[in-house]
Amino acid sequence: MGMNYLHRVLCRSALWERTSAKKIVPWALAGLDLGDSALEIGPGYGANVRALRDRAATLTGVEIDPELAAGLRVKHDGRLRVVEGDGAAMPLADNEFSSVVCFTMLHHVPSPSRQDELFAEALRVLRPGGVFAGSDGLDQLPFRLIHVGDTCVPVPPETIADRLTRVGFTDIEVDKRLSSFRFRARRPGS
């Protein structure tokens, strides 16, 4: 899941952390309770850690890139439990989390089938009644330009509800705005 140099610089910047904490995370999670134990798939450089810790007592991150995982352990020691692994095959127990979230990373998963495997894994690690929520960018020219040379497989917001339903989620909501979309879904049960 490669990112070009410019994209890496942007994603580890203080500007991106502020944008994510003040705009992306609040919009994606508006009105949602993450419960006591949240999991972020693909935390990358950790832009969302502080914002998510305000919403959940414990936070775990699954990061596929070993260098990013090591950096997260150093930067967020005590605030984030870091698990090195693939979001489409997580080394985590069933029913472990009250919520699973991911922000602006689904398009870095290299194929729709791997994205669907990530959705199925999110369902597996959620407790019954748990919420899966997040956001991603819309497939537009500025989005594509930032991702030149990256792994970039945009998720069409028009298809995500059906894809989440197929793996077992219910209560699915998808909303779009100018350059991004958010989604939320629940694992059935209570």
Buried (B, 14 or more C-beta within 10 A) or exposed (E): BEBBEBBBEBBBEEEBBEBBBEEBBEEBBEEEEBBEBBBBBBBBBBBBBBBBBEBBEBBBBBBBBEEBBEBBBEBBEEBBBBBBBBBBEBEBEEBBBBBBBBBBBBBBBBEBEBBBBBBBBBBBBBBEEBBBBBBBBBBEEEBEEBBEEBEBBBBEBEEBBEBBEEBBBEEBEBBEEEEBBBBBBBBEEE
